[in-house]
Amino acid sequence: MFGGPKVKINKDILERAKKVAEVAGYSSVEEFVEHVLEKELKEIESAGSSDADITESLRGLGYIS
């Protein structure tokens, strides 16, 4: 797929991510977002192996209601 997968993100969050990525020395906002997502996914996955545990963790973090 040319250009890779696309994800929609809130404009304000994207602007904040761009600023942080630049200050933190990432080569791009994409690199920064990938790093943050990978870190968060590892944390959620290590909280428990069942779907119910992952759902509860996401709920606790406010990602789902």
PDB file of N, CA, C, O and CB in Angstrom:
ATOM      1  N   MET A   1       0.847  -1.171   0.000  1.00  0.00           N
ATOM      2  CA  MET A   1       0.000   0.000   0.000  1.00  0.00           C
ATOM      3  C   MET A   1       0.896   1.238   0.000  1.00  0.00           C
ATOM      4  O   MET A   1       1.766   1.368   0.861  1.00  0.00           O
ATOM      5  CB  MET A   1      -0.966  -0.004   1.223  1.00  0.00           C
ATOM      6  N   PHE A   2       0.698   2.121  -0.927  1.00  0.00           N
ATOM      7  CA  PHE A   2       1.517   3.324  -1.035  1.00  0.00           C
ATOM      8  C   PHE A   2       1.221   4.270   0.122  1.00  0.00           C
ATOM      9  O   PHE A   2       0.066   4.619   0.366  1.00  0.00           O
ATOM     10  CB  PHE A   2       1.271   4.029  -2.380  1.00  0.00           C
ATOM     11  N   GLY A   3       2.268   4.684   0.833  1.00  0.00           N
ATOM     12  CA  GLY A   3       2.081   5.614   1.937  1.00  0.00           C
ATOM     13  C   GLY A   3       1.720   4.957   3.252  1.00  0.00           C
ATOM     14  O   GLY A   3       1.730   5.621   4.289  1.00  0.00           O
ATOM     15  N   GLY A   4       1.407   3.691   3.242  1.00  0.00           N
ATOM     16  CA  GLY A   4       1.105   2.981   4.473  1.00  0.00           C
ATOM     17  C   GLY A   4      -0.297   3.247   4.990  1.00  0.00           C
ATOM     18  O   GLY A   4      -1.046   4.016   4.389  1.00  0.00           O
ATOM     19  N   PRO A   5      -0.658   2.616   6.105  1.00  0.00           N
ATOM     20  CA  PRO A   5      -1.976   2.776   6.702  1.00  0.00           C
ATOM     21  C   PRO A   5      -2.194   4.216   7.178  1.00  0.00           C
ATOM     22  O   PRO A   5      -1.246   4.914   7.539  1.00  0.00           O
ATOM     23  CB  PRO A   5      -2.150   1.798   7.869  1.00  0.00           C
ATOM     24  N   LYS A   6      -3.433   4.638   7.172  1.00  0.00           N
ATOM     25  CA  LYS A   6      -3.792   5.986   7.616  1.00  0.00           C
ATOM     26  C   LYS A   6      -4.654   5.891   8.869  1.00  0.00           C
ATOM     27  O   LYS A   6      -5.478   4.987   9.009  1.00  0.00           O
ATOM     28  CB  LYS A   6      -4.538   6.766   6.494  1.00  0.00           C
ATOM     29  N   VAL A   7      -4.446   6.842   9.775  1.00  0.00           N
ATOM     30  CA  VAL A   7      -5.237   6.925  10.996  1.00  0.00           C
ATOM     31  C   VAL A   7      -5.693   8.368  11.145  1.00  0.00           C
ATOM     32  O   VAL A   7      -4.892   9.292  11.008  1.00  0.00           O
ATOM     33  CB  VAL A   7      -4.421   6.448  12.251  1.00  0.00           C
ATOM     34  N   LYS A   8      -6.973   8.562  11.424  1.00  0.00           N
ATOM     35  CA  LYS A   8      -7.481   9.904  11.668  1.00  0.00           C
ATOM     36  C   LYS A   8      -7.193  10.273  13.112  1.00  0.00           C
ATOM     37  O   LYS A   8      -7.334   9.448  14.015  1.00  0.00           O
ATOM     38  CB  LYS A   8      -9.003   9.998  11.361  1.00  0.00           C
ATOM     39  N   ILE A   9      -6.787  11.524  13.324  1.00  0.00           N
ATOM     40  CA  ILE A   9      -6.461  11.989  14.666  1.00  0.00           C
ATOM     41  C   ILE A   9      -6.942  13.426  14.811  1.00  0.00           C
ATOM     42  O   ILE A   9      -6.909  14.202  13.856  1.00  0.00           O
ATOM     43  CB  ILE A   9      -4.932  11.880  14.947  1.00  0.00           C
ATOM     44  N   ASN A  10      -7.379  13.765  15.990  1.00  0.00           N
ATOM     45  CA  ASN A  10      -7.835  15.117  16.283  1.00  0.00           C
ATOM     46  C   ASN A  10      -6.743  16.124  15.938  1.00  0.00           C
ATOM     47  O   ASN A  10      -5.576  15.913  16.267  1.00  0.00           O
ATOM     48  CB  ASN A  10      -8.241  15.245  17.764  1.00  0.00           C
ATOM     49  N   LYS A  11      -7.115  17.210  15.281  1.00  0.00           N
ATOM     50  CA  LYS A  11      -6.162  18.219  14.822  1.00  0.00           C
ATOM     51  C   LYS A  11      -5.321  18.797  15.962  1.00  0.00           C
ATOM     52  O   LYS A  11      -4.112  18.974  15.811  1.00  0.00           O
ATOM     53  CB  LYS A  11      -6.900  19.337  14.118  1.00  0.00           C
ATOM     54  N   ASP A  12      -5.949  19.090  17.092  1.00  0.00           N
ATOM     55  CA  ASP A  12      -5.224  19.653  18.240  1.00  0.00           C
ATOM     56  C   ASP A  12      -4.194  18.668  18.794  1.00  0.00           C
ATOM     57  O   ASP A  12      -3.081  19.055  19.151  1.00  0.00           O
ATOM     58  CB  ASP A  12      -6.211  20.050  19.348  1.00  0.00           C
ATOM     59  N   ILE A  13      -4.575  17.399  18.861  1.00  0.00           N
ATOM     60  CA  ILE A  13      -3.642  16.373  19.345  1.00  0.00           C
ATOM     61  C   ILE A  13      -2.475  16.228  18.381  1.00  0.00           C
ATOM     62  O   ILE A  13      -1.331  16.076  18.807  1.00  0.00           O
ATOM     63  CB  ILE A  13      -4.359  15.015  19.522  1.00  0.00           C
ATOM     64  N   LEU A  14      -2.756  16.275  17.095  1.00  0.00           N
ATOM     65  CA  LEU A  14      -1.693  16.172  16.099  1.00  0.00           C
ATOM     66  C   LEU A  14      -0.700  17.319  16.243  1.00  0.00           C
ATOM     67  O   LEU A  14       0.511  17.102  16.183  1.00  0.00           O
ATOM     68  CB  LEU A  14      -2.283  16.158  14.686  1.00  0.00           C
ATOM     69  N   GLU A  15      -1.195  18.519  16.430  1.00  0.00           N
ATOM     70  CA  GLU A  15      -0.303  19.673  16.592  1.00  0.00           C
ATOM     71  C   GLU A  15       0.551  19.536  17.846  1.00  0.00           C
ATOM     72  O   GLU A  15       1.740  19.851  17.828  1.00  0.00           O
ATOM     73  CB  GLU A  15      -1.115  20.975  16.651  1.00  0.00           C
ATOM     74  N   ARG A  16      -0.046  19.071  18.923  1.00  0.00           N
ATOM     75  CA  ARG A  16       0.716  18.844  20.165  1.00  0.00           C
ATOM     76  C   ARG A  16       1.782  17.778  19.946  1.00  0.00           C
ATOM     77  O   ARG A  16       2.920  17.922  20.393  1.00  0.00           O
ATOM     78  CB  ARG A  16      -0.227  18.422  21.322  1.00  0.00           C
ATOM     79  N   ALA A  17       1.400  16.704  19.248  1.00  0.00           N
ATOM     80  CA  ALA A  17       2.344  15.616  18.978  1.00  0.00           C
ATOM     81  C   ALA A  17       3.506  16.103  18.122  1.00  0.00           C
ATOM     82  O   ALA A  17       4.648  15.699  18.344  1.00  0.00           O
ATOM     83  CB  ALA A  17       1.632  14.447  18.284  1.00  0.00           C
ATOM     84  N   LYS A  18       3.233  16.960  17.152  1.00  0.00           N
ATOM     85  CA  LYS A  18       4.294  17.507  16.305  1.00  0.00           C
ATOM     86  C   LYS A  18       5.296  18.294  17.136  1.00  0.00           C
ATOM     87  O   LYS A  18       6.507  18.151  16.961  1.00  0.00           O
ATOM     88  CB  LYS A  18       3.701  18.401  15.208  1.00  0.00           C
ATOM     89  N   LYS A  19       4.784  19.132  18.047  1.00  0.00           N
ATOM     90  CA  LYS A  19       5.663  19.942  18.899  1.00  0.00           C
ATOM     91  C   LYS A  19       6.524  19.065  19.802  1.00  0.00           C
ATOM     92  O   LYS A  19       7.733  19.271  19.917  1.00  0.00           O
ATOM     93  CB  LYS A  19       4.836  20.912  19.750  1.00  0.00           C
ATOM     94  N   VAL A  20       5.893  18.091  20.438  1.00  0.00           N
ATOM     95  CA  VAL A  20       6.624  17.211  21.351  1.00  0.00           C
ATOM     96  C   VAL A  20       7.650  16.378  20.595  1.00  0.00           C
ATOM     97  O   VAL A  20       8.773  16.196  21.067  1.00  0.00           O
ATOM     98  CB  VAL A  20       5.654  16.293  22.106  1.00  0.00           C
ATOM     99  N   ALA A  21       7.274  15.873  19.428  1.00  0.00           N
ATOM    100  CA  ALA A  21       8.191  15.060  18.622  1.00  0.00           C
ATOM    101  C   ALA A  21       9.428  15.863  18.254  1.00  0.00           C
ATOM    102  O   ALA A  21      10.545  15.347  18.306  1.00  0.00           O
ATOM    103  CB  ALA A  21       7.493  14.549  17.348  1.00  0.00           C
ATOM    104  N   GLU A  22       9.237  17.113  17.884  1.00  0.00           N
ATOM    105  CA  GLU A  22      10.362  17.961  17.497  1.00  0.00           C
ATOM    106  C   GLU A  22      11.272  18.237  18.700  1.00  0.00           C
ATOM    107  O   GLU A  22      12.492  18.116  18.599  1.00  0.00           O
ATOM    108  CB  GLU A  22       9.852  19.286  16.896  1.00  0.00           C
ATOM    109  N   VAL A  23      10.673  18.607  19.834  1.00  0.00           N
ATOM    110  CA  VAL A  23      11.460  18.911  21.034  1.00  0.00           C
ATOM    111  C   VAL A  23      12.202  17.672  21.538  1.00  0.00           C
ATOM    112  O   VAL A  23      13.337  17.765  22.004  1.00  0.00           O
ATOM    113  CB  VAL A  23      10.551  19.466  22.142  1.00  0.00           C
ATOM    114  N   ALA A  24      11.551  16.516  21.440  1.00  0.00           N
ATOM    115  CA  ALA A  24      12.142  15.273  21.948  1.00  0.00           C
ATOM    116  C   ALA A  24      13.168  14.678  20.990  1.00  0.00           C
ATOM    117  O   ALA A  24      13.845  13.710  21.336  1.00  0.00           O
ATOM    118  CB  ALA A  24      11.054  14.255  22.216  1.00  0.00           C
ATOM    119  N   GLY A  25      13.292  15.246  19.783  1.00  0.00           N
ATOM    120  CA  GLY A  25      14.319  14.780  18.866  1.00  0.00           C
ATOM    121  C   GLY A  25      13.923  13.643  17.943  1.00  0.00           C
ATOM    122  O   GLY A  25      14.786  13.006  17.337  1.00  0.00           O
ATOM    123  N   TYR A  26      12.622  13.378  17.829  1.00  0.00           N
ATOM    124  CA  TYR A  26      12.182  12.355  16.890  1.00  0.00           C
ATOM    125  C   TYR A  26      12.355  12.880  15.473  1.00  0.00           C
ATOM    126  O   TYR A  26      12.287  14.087  15.240  1.00  0.00           O
ATOM    127  CB  TYR A  26      10.707  11.946  17.154  1.00  0.00           C
ATOM    128  N   SER A  27      12.577  11.975  14.531  1.00  0.00           N
ATOM    129  CA  SER A  27      12.779  12.398  13.146  1.00  0.00           C
ATOM    130  C   SER A  27      11.473  12.816  12.477  1.00  0.00           C
ATOM    131  O   SER A  27      11.492  13.516  11.465  1.00  0.00           O
ATOM    132  CB  SER A  27      13.427  11.280  12.349  1.00  0.00           C
ATOM    133  N   SER A  28      10.334  12.388  13.040  1.00  0.00           N
ATOM    134  CA  SER A  28       9.028  12.744  12.484  1.00  0.00           C
ATOM    135  C   SER A  28       7.958  12.532  13.538  1.00  0.00           C
ATOM    136  O   SER A  28       8.168  11.840  14.534  1.00  0.00           O
ATOM    137  CB  SER A  28       8.715  11.911  11.215  1.00  0.00           C
ATOM    138  N   VAL A  29       6.805  13.144  13.299  1.00  0.00           N
ATOM    139  CA  VAL A  29       5.679  12.918  14.205  1.00  0.00           C
ATOM    140  C   VAL A  29       5.236  11.461  14.125  1.00  0.00           C
ATOM    141  O   VAL A  29       4.780  10.897  15.120  1.00  0.00           O
ATOM    142  CB  VAL A  29       4.497  13.865  13.865  1.00  0.00           C
ATOM    143  N   GLU A  30       5.368  10.843  12.946  1.00  0.00           N
ATOM    144  CA  GLU A  30       4.997   9.434  12.789  1.00  0.00           C
ATOM    145  C   GLU A  30       5.856   8.545  13.690  1.00  0.00           C
ATOM    146  O   GLU A  30       5.347   7.617  14.318  1.00  0.00           O
ATOM    147  CB  GLU A  30       5.143   8.997  11.315  1.00  0.00           C
ATOM    148  N   GLU A  31       7.150   8.829  13.751  1.00  0.00           N
ATOM    149  CA  GLU A  31       8.041   8.045  14.609  1.00  0.00           C
ATOM    150  C   GLU A  31       7.638   8.192  16.070  1.00  0.00           C
ATOM    151  O   GLU A  31       7.602   7.212  16.814  1.00  0.00           O
ATOM    152  CB  GLU A  31       9.507   8.482  14.415  1.00  0.00           C
ATOM    153  N   PHE A  32       7.334   9.421  16.475  1.00  0.00           N
ATOM    154  CA  PHE A  32       6.914   9.679  17.854  1.00  0.00           C
ATOM    155  C   PHE A  32       5.616   8.943  18.186  1.00  0.00           C
ATOM    156  O   PHE A  32       5.523   8.280  19.219  1.00  0.00           O
ATOM    157  CB  PHE A  32       6.735  11.185  18.083  1.00  0.00           C
ATOM    158  N   VAL A  33       4.615   9.059  17.312  1.00  0.00           N
ATOM    159  CA  VAL A  33       3.324   8.412  17.551  1.00  0.00           C
ATOM    160  C   VAL A  33       3.492   6.899  17.613  1.00  0.00           C
ATOM    161  O   VAL A  33       2.890   6.244  18.463  1.00  0.00           O
ATOM    162  CB  VAL A  33       2.313   8.793  16.452  1.00  0.00           C
ATOM    163  N   GLU A  34       4.299   6.342  16.725  1.00  0.00           N
ATOM    164  CA  GLU A  34       4.544   4.898  16.735  1.00  0.00           C
ATOM    165  C   GLU A  34       5.184   4.467  18.060  1.00  0.00           C
ATOM    166  O   GLU A  34       4.808   3.443  18.631  1.00  0.00           O
ATOM    167  CB  GLU A  34       5.451   4.496  15.547  1.00  0.00           C
ATOM    168  N   HIS A  35       6.141   5.246  18.540  1.00  0.00           N
ATOM    169  CA  HIS A  35       6.808   4.933  19.805  1.00  0.00           C
ATOM    170  C   HIS A  35       5.818   4.967  20.971  1.00  0.00           C
ATOM    171  O   HIS A  35       5.807   4.065  21.808  1.00  0.00           O
ATOM    172  CB  HIS A  35       7.961   5.920  20.061  1.00  0.00           C
ATOM    173  N   VAL A  36       4.995   6.002  21.020  1.00  0.00           N
ATOM    174  CA  VAL A  36       4.013   6.143  22.097  1.00  0.00           C
ATOM    175  C   VAL A  36       2.998   5.004  22.060  1.00  0.00           C
ATOM    176  O   VAL A  36       2.660   4.437  23.099  1.00  0.00           O
ATOM    177  CB  VAL A  36       3.293   7.498  21.993  1.00  0.00           C
ATOM    178  N   LEU A  37       2.515   4.670  20.870  1.00  0.00           N
ATOM    179  CA  LEU A  37       1.559   3.575  20.742  1.00  0.00           C
ATOM    180  C   LEU A  37       2.169   2.240  21.153  1.00  0.00           C
ATOM    181  O   LEU A  37       1.534   1.448  21.850  1.00  0.00           O
ATOM    182  CB  LEU A  37       1.048   3.492  19.314  1.00  0.00           C
ATOM    183  N   GLU A  38       3.393   1.995  20.723  1.00  0.00           N
ATOM    184  CA  GLU A  38       4.064   0.739  21.081  1.00  0.00           C
ATOM    185  C   GLU A  38       4.215   0.627  22.593  1.00  0.00           C
ATOM    186  O   GLU A  38       3.969  -0.432  23.170  1.00  0.00           O
ATOM    187  CB  GLU A  38       5.447   0.646  20.401  1.00  0.00           C
ATOM    188  N   LYS A  39       4.614   1.705  23.226  1.00  0.00           N
ATOM    189  CA  LYS A  39       4.785   1.720  24.686  1.00  0.00           C
ATOM    190  C   LYS A  39       3.454   1.449  25.384  1.00  0.00           C
ATOM    191  O   LYS A  39       3.396   0.649  26.318  1.00  0.00           O
ATOM    192  CB  LYS A  39       5.365   3.078  25.153  1.00  0.00           C
ATOM    193  N   GLU A  40       2.397   2.102  24.942  1.00  0.00           N
ATOM    194  CA  GLU A  40       1.079   1.929  25.551  1.00  0.00           C
ATOM    195  C   GLU A  40       0.536   0.522  25.316  1.00  0.00           C
ATOM    196  O   GLU A  40      -0.044  -0.079  26.220  1.00  0.00           O
ATOM    197  CB  GLU A  40       0.101   2.964  24.999  1.00  0.00           C
ATOM    198  N   LEU A  41       0.720  -0.001  24.111  1.00  0.00           N
ATOM    199  CA  LEU A  41       0.265  -1.358  23.818  1.00  0.00           C
ATOM    200  C   LEU A  41       0.964  -2.389  24.695  1.00  0.00           C
ATOM    201  O   LEU A  41       0.322  -3.309  25.202  1.00  0.00           O
ATOM    202  CB  LEU A  41       0.499  -1.684  22.351  1.00  0.00           C
ATOM    203  N   LYS A  42       2.270  -2.245  24.877  1.00  0.00           N
ATOM    204  CA  LYS A  42       3.000  -3.181  25.742  1.00  0.00           C
ATOM    205  C   LYS A  42       2.472  -3.133  27.162  1.00  0.00           C
ATOM    206  O   LYS A  42       2.320  -4.171  27.806  1.00  0.00           O
ATOM    207  CB  LYS A  42       4.499  -2.869  25.733  1.00  0.00           C
ATOM    208  N   GLU A  43       2.189  -1.923  27.659  1.00  0.00           N
ATOM    209  CA  GLU A  43       1.677  -1.782  29.020  1.00  0.00           C
ATOM    210  C   GLU A  43       0.309  -2.439  29.167  1.00  0.00           C
ATOM    211  O   GLU A  43       0.055  -3.150  30.140  1.00  0.00           O
ATOM    212  CB  GLU A  43       1.593  -0.305  29.405  1.00  0.00           C
ATOM    213  N   ILE A  44      -0.564  -2.199  28.204  1.00  0.00           N
ATOM    214  CA  ILE A  44      -1.909  -2.781  28.257  1.00  0.00           C
ATOM    215  C   ILE A  44      -1.847  -4.297  28.122  1.00  0.00           C
ATOM    216  O   ILE A  44      -2.531  -5.014  28.852  1.00  0.00           O
ATOM    217  CB  ILE A  44      -2.799  -2.188  27.150  1.00  0.00           C
ATOM    218  N   GLU A  45      -1.033  -4.788  27.197  1.00  0.00           N
ATOM    219  CA  GLU A  45      -0.928  -6.235  26.979  1.00  0.00           C
ATOM    220  C   GLU A  45      -0.326  -6.940  28.189  1.00  0.00           C
ATOM    221  O   GLU A  45      -0.684  -8.083  28.472  1.00  0.00           O
ATOM    222  CB  GLU A  45      -0.084  -6.526  25.738  1.00  0.00           C
ATOM    223  N   SER A  46       0.572  -6.289  28.901  1.00  0.00           N
ATOM    224  CA  SER A  46       1.194  -6.927  30.059  1.00  0.00           C
ATOM    225  C   SER A  46       0.269  -6.934  31.271  1.00  0.00           C
ATOM    226  O   SER A  46       0.513  -7.669  32.228  1.00  0.00           O
ATOM    227  CB  SER A  46       2.494  -6.222  30.408  1.00  0.00           C
ATOM    228  N   ALA A  47      -0.790  -6.126  31.242  1.00  0.00           N
ATOM    229  CA  ALA A  47      -1.731  -6.062  32.361  1.00  0.00           C
ATOM    230  C   ALA A  47      -2.534  -7.355  32.485  1.00  0.00           C
ATOM    231  O   ALA A  47      -3.015  -7.674  33.572  1.00  0.00           O
ATOM    232  CB  ALA A  47      -2.680  -4.871  32.190  1.00  0.00           C
ATOM    233  N   GLY A  48      -2.684  -8.083  31.425  1.00  0.00           N
ATOM    234  CA  GLY A  48      -3.450  -9.325  31.447  1.00  0.00           C
ATOM    235  C   GLY A  48      -3.551  -9.887  30.052  1.00  0.00           C
ATOM    236  O   GLY A  48      -3.458  -9.154  29.068  1.00  0.00           O
ATOM    237  N   SER A  49      -3.739 -11.173  29.967  1.00  0.00           N
ATOM    238  CA  SER A  49      -3.746 -11.794  28.653  1.00  0.00           C
ATOM    239  C   SER A  49      -5.139 -11.973  28.067  1.00  0.00           C
ATOM    240  O   SER A  49      -5.270 -12.243  26.873  1.00  0.00           O
ATOM    241  CB  SER A  49      -3.072 -13.115  28.726  1.00  0.00           C
ATOM    242  N   SER A  50      -6.187 -11.829  28.884  1.00  0.00           N
ATOM    243  CA  SER A  50      -7.520 -12.063  28.340  1.00  0.00           C
ATOM    244  C   SER A  50      -8.096 -10.783  27.738  1.00  0.00           C
ATOM    245  O   SER A  50      -7.702  -9.677  28.105  1.00  0.00           O
ATOM    246  CB  SER A  50      -8.453 -12.602  29.428  1.00  0.00           C
ATOM    247  N   ASP A  51      -9.018 -10.951  26.825  1.00  0.00           N
ATOM    248  CA  ASP A  51      -9.699  -9.802  26.223  1.00  0.00           C
ATOM    249  C   ASP A  51     -10.420  -8.987  27.285  1.00  0.00           C
ATOM    250  O   ASP A  51     -10.462  -7.759  27.204  1.00  0.00           O
ATOM    251  CB  ASP A  51     -10.693 -10.265  25.147  1.00  0.00           C
ATOM    252  N   ALA A  52     -10.983  -9.656  28.272  1.00  0.00           N
ATOM    253  CA  ALA A  52     -11.703  -8.965  29.338  1.00  0.00           C
ATOM    254  C   ALA A  52     -10.750  -8.085  30.147  1.00  0.00           C
ATOM    255  O   ALA A  52     -11.106  -6.966  30.517  1.00  0.00           O
ATOM    256  CB  ALA A  52     -12.405  -9.979  30.259  1.00  0.00           C
ATOM    257  N   ASP A  53      -9.553  -8.580  30.422  1.00  0.00           N
ATOM    258  CA  ASP A  53      -8.558  -7.802  31.157  1.00  0.00           C
ATOM    259  C   ASP A  53      -8.128  -6.573  30.364  1.00  0.00           C
ATOM    260  O   ASP A  53      -7.998  -5.482  30.918  1.00  0.00           O
ATOM    261  CB  ASP A  53      -7.340  -8.668  31.488  1.00  0.00           C
ATOM    262  N   ILE A  54      -7.907  -6.757  29.063  1.00  0.00           N
ATOM    263  CA  ILE A  54      -7.496  -5.639  28.204  1.00  0.00           C
ATOM    264  C   ILE A  54      -8.619  -4.609  28.123  1.00  0.00           C
ATOM    265  O   ILE A  54      -8.365  -3.407  28.198  1.00  0.00           O
ATOM    266  CB  ILE A  54      -7.118  -6.142  26.781  1.00  0.00           C
ATOM    267  N   THR A  55      -9.853  -5.072  27.970  1.00  0.00           N
ATOM    268  CA  THR A  55     -10.998  -4.159  27.914  1.00  0.00           C
ATOM    269  C   THR A  55     -11.112  -3.371  29.206  1.00  0.00           C
ATOM    270  O   THR A  55     -11.340  -2.162  29.170  1.00  0.00           O
ATOM    271  CB  THR A  55     -12.300  -4.932  27.649  1.00  0.00           C
ATOM    272  N   GLU A  56     -10.959  -4.021  30.333  1.00  0.00           N
ATOM    273  CA  GLU A  56     -11.044  -3.346  31.625  1.00  0.00           C
ATOM    274  C   GLU A  56      -9.919  -2.327  31.795  1.00  0.00           C
ATOM    275  O   GLU A  56     -10.135  -1.243  32.336  1.00  0.00           O
ATOM    276  CB  GLU A  56     -10.999  -4.368  32.759  1.00  0.00           C
ATOM    277  N   SER A  57      -8.735  -2.675  31.337  1.00  0.00           N
ATOM    278  CA  SER A  57      -7.604  -1.747  31.403  1.00  0.00           C
ATOM    279  C   SER A  57      -7.861  -0.510  30.549  1.00  0.00           C
ATOM    280  O   SER A  57      -7.608   0.612  30.987  1.00  0.00           O
ATOM    281  CB  SER A  57      -6.314  -2.442  30.948  1.00  0.00           C
ATOM    282  N   LEU A  58      -8.358  -0.710  29.345  1.00  0.00           N
ATOM    283  CA  LEU A  58      -8.684   0.413  28.455  1.00  0.00           C
ATOM    284  C   LEU A  58      -9.785   1.286  29.058  1.00  0.00           C
ATOM    285  O   LEU A  58      -9.747   2.511  28.944  1.00  0.00           O
ATOM    286  CB  LEU A  58      -9.120  -0.106  27.069  1.00  0.00           C
ATOM    287  N   ARG A  59     -10.751   0.655  29.689  1.00  0.00           N
ATOM    288  CA  ARG A  59     -11.827   1.398  30.347  1.00  0.00           C
ATOM    289  C   ARG A  59     -11.253   2.237  31.490  1.00  0.00           C
ATOM    290  O   ARG A  59     -11.620   3.401  31.648  1.00  0.00           O
ATOM    291  CB  ARG A  59     -12.922   0.431  30.877  1.00  0.00           C
ATOM    292  N   GLY A  60     -10.371   1.662  32.273  1.00  0.00           N
ATOM    293  CA  GLY A  60      -9.748   2.367  33.379  1.00  0.00           C
ATOM    294  C   GLY A  60      -8.915   3.550  32.927  1.00  0.00           C
ATOM    295  O   GLY A  60      -8.810   4.547  33.640  1.00  0.00           O
ATOM    296  N   LEU A  61      -8.324   3.446  31.750  1.00  0.00           N
ATOM    297  CA  LEU A  61      -7.515   4.528  31.210  1.00  0.00           C
ATOM    298  C   LEU A  61      -8.364   5.592  30.508  1.00  0.00           C
ATOM    299  O   LEU A  61      -7.853   6.634  30.098  1.00  0.00           O
ATOM    300  CB  LEU A  61      -6.489   3.969  30.246  1.00  0.00           C
ATOM    301  N   GLY A  62      -9.668   5.315  30.374  1.00  0.00           N
ATOM    302  CA  GLY A  62     -10.569   6.280  29.760  1.00  0.00           C
ATOM    303  C   GLY A  62     -10.624   6.187  28.240  1.00  0.00           C
ATOM    304  O   GLY A  62     -11.200   7.061  27.591  1.00  0.00           O
ATOM    305  N   TYR A  63     -10.035   5.143  27.663  1.00  0.00           N
ATOM    306  CA  TYR A  63     -10.061   4.998  26.202  1.00  0.00           C
ATOM    307  C   TYR A  63     -11.405   4.501  25.699  1.00  0.00           C
ATOM    308  O   TYR A  63     -11.790   4.800  24.568  1.00  0.00           O
ATOM    309  CB  TYR A  63      -8.968   4.046  25.752  1.00  0.00           C
ATOM    310  N   ILE A  64     -12.129   3.744  26.525  1.00  0.00           N
ATOM    311  CA  ILE A  64     -13.459   3.281  26.171  1.00  0.00           C
ATOM    312  C   ILE A  64     -14.378   3.487  27.369  1.00  0.00           C
ATOM    313  O   ILE A  64     -13.917   3.609  28.504  1.00  0.00           O
ATOM    314  CB  ILE A  64     -13.437   1.788  25.730  1.00  0.00           C
ATOM    315  N   SER A  65     -15.679   3.525  27.107  1.00  0.00           N
ATOM    316  CA  SER A  65     -16.613   3.727  28.213  1.00  0.00           C
ATOM    317  C   SER A  65     -17.541   2.544  28.366  1.00  0.00           C
ATOM    318  O   SER A  65     -18.397   2.541  29.251  1.00  0.00           O
ATOM    319  CB  SER A  65     -17.422   4.997  28.006  1.00  0.00           C
TER     320      SER A  65
END
